[in-house]
Amino acid sequence: MRLAYLGTPDAAVPPLRAIADAGHEVALVVSRADKKRGRGGAMVPSPVKAAAIELGIPVTSRVADVLDAGVELGVVVAFGRLIKPEVLARVPMINVHFSLLPRWRGAAPVERAILAGDTETGVGIMRLEEGLDTGPLFAQERVPIGPDESADELRSRLVETGTRLLVATLSAPLGEPVPQAGEPTYATKIEPDELQIDWSRPAEEIHRLIRLGRAWTSFRGARLRVLRARWSPGSLLAPGQLDGARVGTGGGTIELIEVQPAGKAAQPVGAWLNGARLLPGDHLA
């Protein structure tokens, strides 16, 4: 098929490479405009744009350019922008979405599934509509969520599954999609204030937040990111109280495994404790 591809982050690169390797003609890639990065302010392309350039595929940041590309279908993966109805009316599009629709429609389905304590999620290939992830499904596959699996680890597995499912879907005529069935839930973007750890919450809930990879707390007035941890149900510690690598919560104990102090690299908790030299009364705020 002659396709347009719309995507932006790292997660959208493997599907692009896979459909090109499968013999489809990707006539145009649409991705985010270059952004300034680093101290020098150099303009840096999105991961999808960089991959498209490597593959020799024309790239644009304007969605409307697909109207003049002579494509049969648009493929959308983690694009991050709404596509106007007038474009959808002229170019049919399918979307690879990382959840079991209609659960977790929206921007952060992987993170919201983890925060909710879901034990499974999945990937769906749906027809793109004007509504937010409301389109009917051409294919769907379930994926279990490990109890300690991080968002990055889960996303990597979902990308692998979604890439395979996309190639299989495009290998034959699309056919008639099946409407979504079930109660919709919405995966709103993770806001920065949601990532601060509240040690008065139950340990299991805090552990889910830590699995997102960006959770933080404070120690002696400085920010401390908690990158990996485990939890257990019992505790004699007050919320935030430190006993070596163990931290009290509102119910249960968090055991720190990997942390990142402000301005420093990620490190095992033992290395951090050696440098911190805990004093009586030290706690995480």
Summary of the structure (lengths in Angstrom):
residues: 285
radius of gyration: 21.9
end to end distance: 55.6
largest distance: 69.6
contacts: 875
relative contact order: 0.11
helix: 27%
strand: 31%
